[in-house]
Amino acid sequence: MNSLNEVFNPLAEFIPDDIYNLLSSRGLIDEKSVRDYVIRKKFRDLRDQKISASEAIESLRAEYPYLQFDTLRKIVYQPRN
């Protein structure tokens, strides 16, 4: 039941939708970092399903066609800060 000015909250497990929407509306969300977090989470979920790493990355490429295979590989294997 989102209004038109609300956005999907990919960080719902960490922050409530209203806070995410407020931060996003003020430009305080680093969209690239959120995208990378979502990609890493999806990759882990695919690997948990016993899908090979290369197949999981190819699956992610279908969802993010603007990213190269090597870019996705760097995202999923980058060390956490």
PDB file with SEQRES, HELIX, SHEET and CRYST1 records, atoms N, CA, C and O in Angstrom:
SEQRES   1 A   81  MET ASN SER LEU ASN GLU VAL PHE ASN PRO LEU ALA GLU          
SEQRES   2 A   81  PHE ILE PRO ASP ASP ILE TYR ASN LEU LEU SER SER ARG          
SEQRES   3 A   81  GLY LEU ILE ASP GLU LYS SER VAL ARG ASP TYR VAL ILE          
SEQRES   4 A   81  ARG LYS LYS PHE ARG ASP LEU ARG ASP GLN LYS ILE SER          
SEQRES   5 A   81  ALA SER GLU ALA ILE GLU SER LEU ARG ALA GLU TYR PRO          
SEQRES   6 A   81  TYR LEU GLN PHE ASP THR LEU ARG LYS ILE VAL TYR GLN          
SEQRES   7 A   81  PRO ARG ASN                                                  
HELIX    1 AA1 ASP A   17  SER A   25  1                                   9    
HELIX    2 AA2 GLU A   31  ASP A   48  1                                  18    
HELIX    3 AA3 ALA A   53  GLU A   63  1                                  11    
HELIX    4 AA4 PHE A   69  TYR A   77  1                                   9    
CRYST1    1.000    1.000    1.000  90.00  90.00  90.00 P 1           1          
ATOM      1  N   MET A   1       0.826  -1.174   0.000  1.00  0.00           N  
ATOM      2  CA  MET A   1       0.000   0.000   0.000  1.00  0.00           C  
ATOM      3  C   MET A   1       0.880   1.251   0.000  1.00  0.00           C  
ATOM      4  O   MET A   1       0.760   2.101   0.882  1.00  0.00           O  
ATOM      5  N   ASN A   2       1.759   1.357  -0.990  1.00  0.00           N  
ATOM      6  CA  ASN A   2       2.641   2.511  -1.122  1.00  0.00           C  
ATOM      7  C   ASN A   2       1.969   3.604  -1.924  1.00  0.00           C  
ATOM      8  O   ASN A   2       1.285   3.334  -2.911  1.00  0.00           O  
ATOM      9  N   SER A   3       2.165   4.833  -1.500  1.00  0.00           N  
ATOM     10  CA  SER A   3       1.705   5.947  -2.311  1.00  0.00           C  
ATOM     11  C   SER A   3       2.729   6.168  -3.417  1.00  0.00           C  
ATOM     12  O   SER A   3       3.802   5.564  -3.404  1.00  0.00           O  
ATOM     13  N   LEU A   4       2.404   7.018  -4.358  1.00  0.00           N  
ATOM     14  CA  LEU A   4       3.279   7.218  -5.505  1.00  0.00           C  
ATOM     15  C   LEU A   4       4.629   7.812  -5.142  1.00  0.00           C  
ATOM     16  O   LEU A   4       5.610   7.587  -5.850  1.00  0.00           O  
ATOM     17  N   ASN A   5       4.700   8.573  -4.042  1.00  0.00           N  
ATOM     18  CA  ASN A   5       5.973   9.200  -3.688  1.00  0.00           C  
ATOM     19  C   ASN A   5       6.852   8.316  -2.804  1.00  0.00           C  
ATOM     20  O   ASN A   5       7.966   8.712  -2.460  1.00  0.00           O  
ATOM     21  N   GLU A   6       6.377   7.137  -2.431  1.00  0.00           N  
ATOM     22  CA  GLU A   6       7.181   6.221  -1.640  1.00  0.00           C  
ATOM     23  C   GLU A   6       7.936   5.276  -2.568  1.00  0.00           C  
ATOM     24  O   GLU A   6       7.464   4.937  -3.654  1.00  0.00           O  
ATOM     25  N   VAL A   7       9.092   4.869  -2.128  1.00  0.00           N  
ATOM     26  CA  VAL A   7       9.908   3.951  -2.917  1.00  0.00           C  
ATOM     27  C   VAL A   7      10.028   2.623  -2.176  1.00  0.00           C  
ATOM     28  O   VAL A   7       9.822   2.551  -0.965  1.00  0.00           O  
ATOM     29  N   PHE A   8      10.367   1.571  -2.928  1.00  0.00           N  
ATOM     30  CA  PHE A   8      10.583   0.261  -2.329  1.00  0.00           C  
ATOM     31  C   PHE A   8      11.778   0.343  -1.387  1.00  0.00           C  
ATOM     32  O   PHE A   8      12.811   0.916  -1.734  1.00  0.00           O  
ATOM     33  N   ASN A   9      11.638  -0.220  -0.216  1.00  0.00           N  
ATOM     34  CA  ASN A   9      12.682  -0.171   0.807  1.00  0.00           C  
ATOM     35  C   ASN A   9      13.470  -1.483   0.804  1.00  0.00           C  
ATOM     36  O   ASN A   9      13.025  -2.462   1.403  1.00  0.00           O  
ATOM     37  N   PRO A  10      14.621  -1.522   0.148  1.00  0.00           N  
ATOM     38  CA  PRO A  10      15.426  -2.739   0.147  1.00  0.00           C  
ATOM     39  C   PRO A  10      16.142  -2.977   1.479  1.00  0.00           C  
ATOM     40  O   PRO A  10      16.758  -4.024   1.675  1.00  0.00           O  
ATOM     41  N   LEU A  11      16.062  -2.018   2.382  1.00  0.00           N  
ATOM     42  CA  LEU A  11      16.717  -2.145   3.684  1.00  0.00           C  
ATOM     43  C   LEU A  11      15.698  -2.331   4.806  1.00  0.00           C  
ATOM     44  O   LEU A  11      15.967  -1.977   5.954  1.00  0.00           O  
ATOM     45  N   ALA A  12      14.539  -2.881   4.481  1.00  0.00           N  
ATOM     46  CA  ALA A  12      13.443  -3.011   5.444  1.00  0.00           C  
ATOM     47  C   ALA A  12      13.837  -3.807   6.684  1.00  0.00           C  
ATOM     48  O   ALA A  12      13.262  -3.605   7.753  1.00  0.00           O  
ATOM     49  N   GLU A  13      14.799  -4.700   6.556  1.00  0.00           N  
ATOM     50  CA  GLU A  13      15.225  -5.466   7.727  1.00  0.00           C  
ATOM     51  C   GLU A  13      16.039  -4.617   8.711  1.00  0.00           C  
ATOM     52  O   GLU A  13      16.277  -5.030   9.846  1.00  0.00           O  
ATOM     53  N   PHE A  14      16.463  -3.427   8.265  1.00  0.00           N  
ATOM     54  CA  PHE A  14      17.273  -2.553   9.111  1.00  0.00           C  
ATOM     55  C   PHE A  14      16.558  -1.282   9.541  1.00  0.00           C  
ATOM     56  O   PHE A  14      16.676  -0.851  10.688  1.00  0.00           O  
ATOM     57  N   ILE A  15      15.809  -0.680   8.605  1.00  0.00           N  
ATOM     58  CA  ILE A  15      15.130   0.586   8.916  1.00  0.00           C  
ATOM     59  C   ILE A  15      13.693   0.549   8.389  1.00  0.00           C  
ATOM     60  O   ILE A  15      13.430  -0.053   7.348  1.00  0.00           O  
ATOM     61  N   PRO A  16      12.770   1.185   9.100  1.00  0.00           N  
ATOM     62  CA  PRO A  16      11.369   1.198   8.670  1.00  0.00           C  
ATOM     63  C   PRO A  16      11.187   1.963   7.350  1.00  0.00           C  
ATOM     64  O   PRO A  16      12.000   2.813   6.988  1.00  0.00           O  
ATOM     65  N   ASP A  17      10.105   1.639   6.652  1.00  0.00           N  
ATOM     66  CA  ASP A  17       9.825   2.250   5.355  1.00  0.00           C  
ATOM     67  C   ASP A  17       9.750   3.773   5.426  1.00  0.00           C  
ATOM     68  O   ASP A  17      10.280   4.457   4.551  1.00  0.00           O  
ATOM     69  N   ASP A  18       9.104   4.308   6.453  1.00  0.00           N  
ATOM     70  CA  ASP A  18       8.948   5.762   6.523  1.00  0.00           C  
ATOM     71  C   ASP A  18      10.299   6.466   6.670  1.00  0.00           C  
ATOM     72  O   ASP A  18      10.510   7.533   6.094  1.00  0.00           O  
ATOM     73  N   ILE A  19      11.205   5.874   7.435  1.00  0.00           N  
ATOM     74  CA  ILE A  19      12.553   6.459   7.592  1.00  0.00           C  
ATOM     75  C   ILE A  19      13.323   6.355   6.278  1.00  0.00           C  
ATOM     76  O   ILE A  19      13.979   7.309   5.859  1.00  0.00           O  
ATOM     77  N   TYR A  20      13.240   5.193   5.630  1.00  0.00           N  
ATOM     78  CA  TYR A  20      13.923   5.016   4.342  1.00  0.00           C  
ATOM     79  C   TYR A  20      13.415   6.041   3.327  1.00  0.00           C  
ATOM     80  O   TYR A  20      14.202   6.670   2.620  1.00  0.00           O  
ATOM     81  N   ASN A  21      12.080   6.203   3.263  1.00  0.00           N  
ATOM     82  CA  ASN A  21      11.492   7.156   2.318  1.00  0.00           C  
ATOM     83  C   ASN A  21      11.938   8.586   2.620  1.00  0.00           C  
ATOM     84  O   ASN A  21      12.210   9.360   1.703  1.00  0.00           O  
ATOM     85  N   LEU A  22      12.011   8.932   3.896  1.00  0.00           N  
ATOM     86  CA  LEU A  22      12.459  10.271   4.279  1.00  0.00           C  
ATOM     87  C   LEU A  22      13.911  10.490   3.860  1.00  0.00           C  
ATOM     88  O   LEU A  22      14.243  11.509   3.255  1.00  0.00           O  
ATOM     89  N   LEU A  23      14.769   9.531   4.186  1.00  0.00           N  
ATOM     90  CA  LEU A  23      16.187   9.655   3.819  1.00  0.00           C  
ATOM     91  C   LEU A  23      16.352   9.706   2.305  1.00  0.00           C  
ATOM     92  O   LEU A  23      17.136  10.505   1.793  1.00  0.00           O  
ATOM     93  N   SER A  24      15.625   8.866   1.592  1.00  0.00           N  
ATOM     94  CA  SER A  24      15.703   8.838   0.132  1.00  0.00           C  
ATOM     95  C   SER A  24      15.221  10.156  -0.472  1.00  0.00           C  
ATOM     96  O   SER A  24      15.834  10.675  -1.405  1.00  0.00           O  
ATOM     97  N   SER A  25      14.134  10.690   0.055  1.00  0.00           N  
ATOM     98  CA  SER A  25      13.595  11.938  -0.486  1.00  0.00           C  
ATOM     99  C   SER A  25      14.545  13.111  -0.267  1.00  0.00           C  
ATOM    100  O   SER A  25      14.478  14.109  -0.985  1.00  0.00           O  
ATOM    101  N   ARG A  26      15.414  12.996   0.707  1.00  0.00           N  
ATOM    102  CA  ARG A  26      16.383  14.069   0.992  1.00  0.00           C  
ATOM    103  C   ARG A  26      17.756  13.792   0.377  1.00  0.00           C  
ATOM    104  O   ARG A  26      18.714  14.531   0.606  1.00  0.00           O  
ATOM    105  N   GLY A  27      17.834  12.724  -0.400  1.00  0.00           N  
ATOM    106  CA  GLY A  27      19.085  12.400  -1.077  1.00  0.00           C  
ATOM    107  C   GLY A  27      20.154  11.863  -0.159  1.00  0.00           C  
ATOM    108  O   GLY A  27      21.342  12.003  -0.449  1.00  0.00           O  
ATOM    109  N   LEU A  28      19.761  11.250   0.947  1.00  0.00           N  
ATOM    110  CA  LEU A  28      20.722  10.769   1.936  1.00  0.00           C  
ATOM    111  C   LEU A  28      20.977   9.265   1.856  1.00  0.00           C  
ATOM    112  O   LEU A  28      21.629   8.697   2.732  1.00  0.00           O  
ATOM    113  N   ILE A  29      20.468   8.627   0.816  1.00  0.00           N  
ATOM    114  CA  ILE A  29      20.691   7.201   0.610  1.00  0.00           C  
ATOM    115  C   ILE A  29      21.675   7.045  -0.542  1.00  0.00           C  
ATOM    116  O   ILE A  29      21.466   7.600  -1.621  1.00  0.00           O  
ATOM    117  N   ASP A  30      22.734   6.301  -0.317  1.00  0.00           N  
ATOM    118  CA  ASP A  30      23.694   6.006  -1.379  1.00  0.00           C  
ATOM    119  C   ASP A  30      23.126   4.832  -2.176  1.00  0.00           C  
ATOM    120  O   ASP A  30      23.276   3.675  -1.785  1.00  0.00           O  
ATOM    121  N   GLU A  31      22.474   5.141  -3.292  1.00  0.00           N  
ATOM    122  CA  GLU A  31      21.765   4.134  -4.082  1.00  0.00           C  
ATOM    123  C   GLU A  31      22.692   3.033  -4.592  1.00  0.00           C  
ATOM    124  O   GLU A  31      22.290   1.871  -4.659  1.00  0.00           O  
ATOM    125  N   LYS A  32      23.915   3.382  -4.947  1.00  0.00           N  
ATOM    126  CA  LYS A  32      24.861   2.376  -5.444  1.00  0.00           C  
ATOM    127  C   LYS A  32      25.205   1.379  -4.337  1.00  0.00           C  
ATOM    128  O   LYS A  32      25.278   0.175  -4.586  1.00  0.00           O  
ATOM    129  N   SER A  33      25.414   1.868  -3.135  1.00  0.00           N  
ATOM    130  CA  SER A  33      25.716   0.971  -2.019  1.00  0.00           C  
ATOM    131  C   SER A  33      24.535   0.078  -1.689  1.00  0.00           C  
ATOM    132  O   SER A  33      24.711  -1.096  -1.363  1.00  0.00           O  
ATOM    133  N   VAL A  34      23.334   0.626  -1.773  1.00  0.00           N  
ATOM    134  CA  VAL A  34      22.131  -0.178  -1.524  1.00  0.00           C  
ATOM    135  C   VAL A  34      21.998  -1.238  -2.608  1.00  0.00           C  
ATOM    136  O   VAL A  34      21.705  -2.397  -2.313  1.00  0.00           O  
ATOM    137  N   ARG A  35      22.215  -0.841  -3.876  1.00  0.00           N  
ATOM    138  CA  ARG A  35      22.165  -1.813  -4.980  1.00  0.00           C  
ATOM    139  C   ARG A  35      23.175  -2.930  -4.759  1.00  0.00           C  
ATOM    140  O   ARG A  35      22.848  -4.105  -4.928  1.00  0.00           O  
ATOM    141  N   ASP A  36      24.400  -2.574  -4.382  1.00  0.00           N  
ATOM    142  CA  ASP A  36      25.438  -3.585  -4.154  1.00  0.00           C  
ATOM    143  C   ASP A  36      25.071  -4.506  -2.997  1.00  0.00           C  
ATOM    144  O   ASP A  36      25.334  -5.707  -3.055  1.00  0.00           O  
ATOM    145  N   TYR A  37      24.472  -3.959  -1.954  1.00  0.00           N  
ATOM    146  CA  TYR A  37      24.017  -4.780  -0.829  1.00  0.00           C  
ATOM    147  C   TYR A  37      22.971  -5.789  -1.300  1.00  0.00           C  
ATOM    148  O   TYR A  37      23.029  -6.965  -0.939  1.00  0.00           O  
ATOM    149  N   VAL A  38      22.020  -5.329  -2.101  1.00  0.00           N  
ATOM    150  CA  VAL A  38      20.957  -6.209  -2.612  1.00  0.00           C  
ATOM    151  C   VAL A  38      21.558  -7.296  -3.502  1.00  0.00           C  
ATOM    152  O   VAL A  38      21.153  -8.456  -3.431  1.00  0.00           O  
ATOM    153  N   ILE A  39      22.518  -6.921  -4.335  1.00  0.00           N  
ATOM    154  CA  ILE A  39      23.180  -7.899  -5.206  1.00  0.00           C  
ATOM    155  C   ILE A  39      23.898  -8.949  -4.364  1.00  0.00           C  
ATOM    156  O   ILE A  39      23.775 -10.143  -4.638  1.00  0.00           O  
ATOM    157  N   ARG A  40      24.642  -8.527  -3.348  1.00  0.00           N  
ATOM    158  CA  ARG A  40      25.344  -9.500  -2.494  1.00  0.00           C  
ATOM    159  C   ARG A  40      24.362 -10.422  -1.787  1.00  0.00           C  
ATOM    160  O   ARG A  40      24.626 -11.617  -1.649  1.00  0.00           O  
ATOM    161  N   LYS A  41      23.240  -9.889  -1.341  1.00  0.00           N  
ATOM    162  CA  LYS A  41      22.229 -10.702  -0.653  1.00  0.00           C  
ATOM    163  C   LYS A  41      21.630 -11.728  -1.610  1.00  0.00           C  
ATOM    164  O   LYS A  41      21.481 -12.896  -1.252  1.00  0.00           O  
ATOM    165  N   LYS A  42      21.289 -11.302  -2.819  1.00  0.00           N  
ATOM    166  CA  LYS A  42      20.731 -12.226  -3.811  1.00  0.00           C  
ATOM    167  C   LYS A  42      21.744 -13.300  -4.178  1.00  0.00           C  
ATOM    168  O   LYS A  42      21.386 -14.464  -4.355  1.00  0.00           O  
ATOM    169  N   PHE A  43      23.020 -12.905  -4.293  1.00  0.00           N  
ATOM    170  CA  PHE A  43      24.072 -13.868  -4.607  1.00  0.00           C  
ATOM    171  C   PHE A  43      24.174 -14.929  -3.507  1.00  0.00           C  
ATOM    172  O   PHE A  43      24.252 -16.123  -3.795  1.00  0.00           O  
ATOM    173  N   ARG A  44      24.172 -14.482  -2.242  1.00  0.00           N  
ATOM    174  CA  ARG A  44      24.228 -15.446  -1.129  1.00  0.00           C  
ATOM    175  C   ARG A  44      23.028 -16.375  -1.156  1.00  0.00           C  
ATOM    176  O   ARG A  44      23.171 -17.574  -0.918  1.00  0.00           O  
ATOM    177  N   ASP A  45      21.846 -15.840  -1.442  1.00  0.00           N  
ATOM    178  CA  ASP A  45      20.640 -16.668  -1.507  1.00  0.00           C  
ATOM    179  C   ASP A  45      20.755 -17.719  -2.611  1.00  0.00           C  
ATOM    180  O   ASP A  45      20.375 -18.874  -2.419  1.00  0.00           O  
ATOM    181  N   LEU A  46      21.277 -17.313  -3.762  1.00  0.00           N  
ATOM    182  CA  LEU A  46      21.460 -18.271  -4.860  1.00  0.00           C  
ATOM    183  C   LEU A  46      22.484 -19.337  -4.487  1.00  0.00           C  
ATOM    184  O   LEU A  46      22.282 -20.519  -4.767  1.00  0.00           O  
ATOM    185  N   ARG A  47      23.573 -18.926  -3.860  1.00  0.00           N  
ATOM    186  CA  ARG A  47      24.603 -19.899  -3.449  1.00  0.00           C  
ATOM    187  C   ARG A  47      24.058 -20.853  -2.397  1.00  0.00           C  
ATOM    188  O   ARG A  47      24.424 -22.028  -2.379  1.00  0.00           O  
ATOM    189  N   ASP A  48      23.188 -20.362  -1.519  1.00  0.00           N  
ATOM    190  CA  ASP A  48      22.565 -21.232  -0.511  1.00  0.00           C  
ATOM    191  C   ASP A  48      21.683 -22.293  -1.162  1.00  0.00           C  
ATOM    192  O   ASP A  48      21.430 -23.345  -0.575  1.00  0.00           O  
ATOM    193  N   GLN A  49      21.214 -22.009  -2.384  1.00  0.00           N  
ATOM    194  CA  GLN A  49      20.408 -22.968  -3.134  1.00  0.00           C  
ATOM    195  C   GLN A  49      21.285 -23.923  -3.952  1.00  0.00           C  
ATOM    196  O   GLN A  49      20.795 -24.650  -4.816  1.00  0.00           O  
ATOM    197  N   LYS A  50      22.587 -23.906  -3.664  1.00  0.00           N  
ATOM    198  CA  LYS A  50      23.566 -24.777  -4.317  1.00  0.00           C  
ATOM    199  C   LYS A  50      23.768 -24.465  -5.792  1.00  0.00           C  
ATOM    200  O   LYS A  50      24.140 -25.342  -6.572  1.00  0.00           O  
ATOM    201  N   ILE A  51      23.523 -23.215  -6.175  1.00  0.00           N  
ATOM    202  CA  ILE A  51      23.797 -22.762  -7.540  1.00  0.00           C  
ATOM    203  C   ILE A  51      25.262 -22.343  -7.599  1.00  0.00           C  
ATOM    204  O   ILE A  51      25.761 -21.685  -6.687  1.00  0.00           O  
ATOM    205  N   SER A  52      25.946 -22.725  -8.670  1.00  0.00           N  
ATOM    206  CA  SER A  52      27.369 -22.380  -8.780  1.00  0.00           C  
ATOM    207  C   SER A  52      27.541 -20.869  -8.812  1.00  0.00           C  
ATOM    208  O   SER A  52      26.623 -20.129  -9.167  1.00  0.00           O  
ATOM    209  N   ALA A  53      28.729 -20.428  -8.437  1.00  0.00           N  
ATOM    210  CA  ALA A  53      29.002 -18.990  -8.385  1.00  0.00           C  
ATOM    211  C   ALA A  53      28.836 -18.352  -9.757  1.00  0.00           C  
ATOM    212  O   ALA A  53      28.244 -17.279  -9.869  1.00  0.00           O  
ATOM    213  N   SER A  54      29.349 -18.995 -10.802  1.00  0.00           N  
ATOM    214  CA  SER A  54      29.233 -18.397 -12.140  1.00  0.00           C  
ATOM    215  C   SER A  54      27.779 -18.362 -12.606  1.00  0.00           C  
ATOM    216  O   SER A  54      27.368 -17.395 -13.248  1.00  0.00           O  
ATOM    217  N   GLU A  55      26.997 -19.390 -12.300  1.00  0.00           N  
ATOM    218  CA  GLU A  55      25.577 -19.378 -12.665  1.00  0.00           C  
ATOM    219  C   GLU A  55      24.825 -18.309 -11.874  1.00  0.00           C  
ATOM    220  O   GLU A  55      23.928 -17.658 -12.410  1.00  0.00           O  
ATOM    221  N   ALA A  56      25.182 -18.127 -10.614  1.00  0.00           N  
ATOM    222  CA  ALA A  56      24.540 -17.101  -9.795  1.00  0.00           C  
ATOM    223  C   ALA A  56      24.838 -15.710 -10.357  1.00  0.00           C  
ATOM    224  O   ALA A  56      23.953 -14.856 -10.414  1.00  0.00           O  
ATOM    225  N   ILE A  57      26.074 -15.491 -10.768  1.00  0.00           N  
ATOM    226  CA  ILE A  57      26.436 -14.194 -11.343  1.00  0.00           C  
ATOM    227  C   ILE A  57      25.714 -13.983 -12.672  1.00  0.00           C  
ATOM    228  O   ILE A  57      25.265 -12.874 -12.960  1.00  0.00           O  
ATOM    229  N   GLU A  58      25.597 -15.027 -13.479  1.00  0.00           N  
ATOM    230  CA  GLU A  58      24.852 -14.911 -14.739  1.00  0.00           C  
ATOM    231  C   GLU A  58      23.386 -14.596 -14.476  1.00  0.00           C  
ATOM    232  O   GLU A  58      22.775 -13.822 -15.212  1.00  0.00           O  
ATOM    233  N   SER A  59      22.824 -15.186 -13.440  1.00  0.00           N  
ATOM    234  CA  SER A  59      21.442 -14.892 -13.064  1.00  0.00           C  
ATOM    235  C   SER A  59      21.298 -13.421 -12.667  1.00  0.00           C  
ATOM    236  O   SER A  59      20.314 -12.770 -13.020  1.00  0.00           O  
ATOM    237  N   LEU A  60      22.270 -12.913 -11.943  1.00  0.00           N  
ATOM    238  CA  LEU A  60      22.259 -11.507 -11.552  1.00  0.00           C  
ATOM    239  C   LEU A  60      22.434 -10.599 -12.769  1.00  0.00           C  
ATOM    240  O   LEU A  60      21.883  -9.499 -12.807  1.00  0.00           O  
ATOM    241  N   ARG A  61      23.196 -11.053 -13.756  1.00  0.00           N  
ATOM    242  CA  ARG A  61      23.373 -10.264 -14.988  1.00  0.00           C  
ATOM    243  C   ARG A  61      22.055 -10.094 -15.710  1.00  0.00           C  
ATOM    244  O   ARG A  61      21.813  -9.057 -16.328  1.00  0.00           O  
ATOM    245  N   ALA A  62      21.190 -11.108 -15.637  1.00  0.00           N  
ATOM    246  CA  ALA A  62      19.873 -10.994 -16.274  1.00  0.00           C  
ATOM    247  C   ALA A  62      19.042  -9.907 -15.589  1.00  0.00           C  
ATOM    248  O   ALA A  62      18.252  -9.215 -16.230  1.00  0.00           O  
ATOM    249  N   GLU A  63      19.233  -9.774 -14.292  1.00  0.00           N  
ATOM    250  CA  GLU A  63      18.497  -8.780 -13.526  1.00  0.00           C  
ATOM    251  C   GLU A  63      19.132  -7.386 -13.613  1.00  0.00           C  
ATOM    252  O   GLU A  63      18.440  -6.372 -13.516  1.00  0.00           O  
ATOM    253  N   TYR A  64      20.440  -7.352 -13.795  1.00  0.00           N  
ATOM    254  CA  TYR A  64      21.190  -6.091 -13.891  1.00  0.00           C  
ATOM    255  C   TYR A  64      22.000  -6.113 -15.193  1.00  0.00           C  
ATOM    256  O   TYR A  64      23.226  -6.209 -15.152  1.00  0.00           O  
ATOM    257  N   PRO A  65      21.326  -6.025 -16.346  1.00  0.00           N  
ATOM    258  CA  PRO A  65      22.031  -6.188 -17.624  1.00  0.00           C  
ATOM    259  C   PRO A  65      23.054  -5.089 -17.919  1.00  0.00           C  
ATOM    260  O   PRO A  65      23.914  -5.265 -18.782  1.00  0.00           O  
ATOM    261  N   TYR A  66      22.972  -3.979 -17.225  1.00  0.00           N  
ATOM    262  CA  TYR A  66      23.925  -2.889 -17.442  1.00  0.00           C  
ATOM    263  C   TYR A  66      25.246  -3.128 -16.721  1.00  0.00           C  
ATOM    264  O   TYR A  66      26.183  -2.346 -16.881  1.00  0.00           O  
ATOM    265  N   LEU A  67      25.336  -4.195 -15.928  1.00  0.00           N  
ATOM    266  CA  LEU A  67      26.581  -4.517 -15.230  1.00  0.00           C  
ATOM    267  C   LEU A  67      27.275  -5.694 -15.915  1.00  0.00           C  
ATOM    268  O   LEU A  67      26.633  -6.678 -16.280  1.00  0.00           O  
ATOM    269  N   GLN A  68      28.571  -5.582 -16.081  1.00  0.00           N  
ATOM    270  CA  GLN A  68      29.367  -6.645 -16.668  1.00  0.00           C  
ATOM    271  C   GLN A  68      29.567  -7.784 -15.666  1.00  0.00           C  
ATOM    272  O   GLN A  68      29.434  -7.584 -14.458  1.00  0.00           O  
ATOM    273  N   PHE A  69      29.886  -8.977 -16.172  1.00  0.00           N  
ATOM    274  CA  PHE A  69      30.140 -10.137 -15.325  1.00  0.00           C  
ATOM    275  C   PHE A  69      31.212  -9.815 -14.289  1.00  0.00           C  
ATOM    276  O   PHE A  69      31.039 -10.101 -13.104  1.00  0.00           O  
ATOM    277  N   ASP A  70      32.334  -9.214 -14.736  1.00  0.00           N  
ATOM    278  CA  ASP A  70      33.437  -8.894 -13.817  1.00  0.00           C  
ATOM    279  C   ASP A  70      33.030  -7.871 -12.765  1.00  0.00           C  
ATOM    280  O   ASP A  70      33.494  -7.937 -11.627  1.00  0.00           O  
ATOM    281  N   THR A  71      32.174  -6.932 -13.129  1.00  0.00           N  
ATOM    282  CA  THR A  71      31.693  -5.942 -12.161  1.00  0.00           C  
ATOM    283  C   THR A  71      30.875  -6.625 -11.084  1.00  0.00           C  
ATOM    284  O   THR A  71      31.048  -6.352  -9.896  1.00  0.00           O  
ATOM    285  N   LEU A  72      29.983  -7.513 -11.496  1.00  0.00           N  
ATOM    286  CA  LEU A  72      29.179  -8.254 -10.520  1.00  0.00           C  
ATOM    287  C   LEU A  72      30.072  -9.130  -9.636  1.00  0.00           C  
ATOM    288  O   LEU A  72      29.854  -9.228  -8.428  1.00  0.00           O  
ATOM    289  N   ARG A  73      31.067  -9.760 -10.241  1.00  0.00           N  
ATOM    290  CA  ARG A  73      31.997 -10.594  -9.464  1.00  0.00           C  
ATOM    291  C   ARG A  73      32.698  -9.754  -8.402  1.00  0.00           C  
ATOM    292  O   ARG A  73      32.842 -10.193  -7.260  1.00  0.00           O  
ATOM    293  N   LYS A  74      33.132  -8.562  -8.765  1.00  0.00           N  
ATOM    294  CA  LYS A  74      33.787  -7.673  -7.793  1.00  0.00           C  
ATOM    295  C   LYS A  74      32.814  -7.268  -6.683  1.00  0.00           C  
ATOM    296  O   LYS A  74      33.198  -7.196  -5.516  1.00  0.00           O  
ATOM    297  N   ILE A  75      31.563  -7.007  -7.042  1.00  0.00           N  
ATOM    298  CA  ILE A  75      30.580  -6.624  -6.039  1.00  0.00           C  
ATOM    299  C   ILE A  75      30.345  -7.752  -5.042  1.00  0.00           C  
ATOM    300  O   ILE A  75      30.337  -7.520  -3.833  1.00  0.00           O  
ATOM    301  N   VAL A  76      30.154  -8.967  -5.539  1.00  0.00           N  
ATOM    302  CA  VAL A  76      29.802 -10.059  -4.622  1.00  0.00           C  
ATOM    303  C   VAL A  76      30.980 -10.535  -3.791  1.00  0.00           C  
ATOM    304  O   VAL A  76      30.793 -11.108  -2.717  1.00  0.00           O  
ATOM    305  N   TYR A  77      32.196 -10.302  -4.279  1.00  0.00           N  
ATOM    306  CA  TYR A  77      33.362 -10.759  -3.529  1.00  0.00           C  
ATOM    307  C   TYR A  77      34.127  -9.651  -2.825  1.00  0.00           C  
ATOM    308  O   TYR A  77      35.144  -9.920  -2.185  1.00  0.00           O  
ATOM    309  N   GLN A  78      33.660  -8.400  -2.930  1.00  0.00           N  
ATOM    310  CA  GLN A  78      34.387  -7.306  -2.271  1.00  0.00           C  
ATOM    311  C   GLN A  78      34.330  -7.484  -0.753  1.00  0.00           C  
ATOM    312  O   GLN A  78      33.291  -7.860  -0.211  1.00  0.00           O  
ATOM    313  N   PRO A  79      35.428  -7.218  -0.076  1.00  0.00           N  
ATOM    314  CA  PRO A  79      35.417  -7.352   1.385  1.00  0.00           C  
ATOM    315  C   PRO A  79      34.524  -6.298   2.017  1.00  0.00           C  
ATOM    316  O   PRO A  79      34.416  -5.175   1.526  1.00  0.00           O  
ATOM    317  N   ARG A  80      33.898  -6.675   3.097  1.00  0.00           N  
ATOM    318  CA  ARG A  80      33.019  -5.743   3.807  1.00  0.00           C  
ATOM    319  C   ARG A  80      33.870  -4.815   4.664  1.00  0.00           C  
ATOM    320  O   ARG A  80      34.873  -5.238   5.239  1.00  0.00           O  
ATOM    321  N   ASN A  81      33.474  -3.574   4.746  1.00  0.00           N  
ATOM    322  CA  ASN A  81      34.203  -2.597   5.563  1.00  0.00           C  
ATOM    323  C   ASN A  81      33.778  -2.675   7.007  1.00  0.00           C  
ATOM    324  O   ASN A  81      34.285  -1.926   7.842  1.00  0.00           O  
TER     325      ASN A  81                                                      
END                                                                             
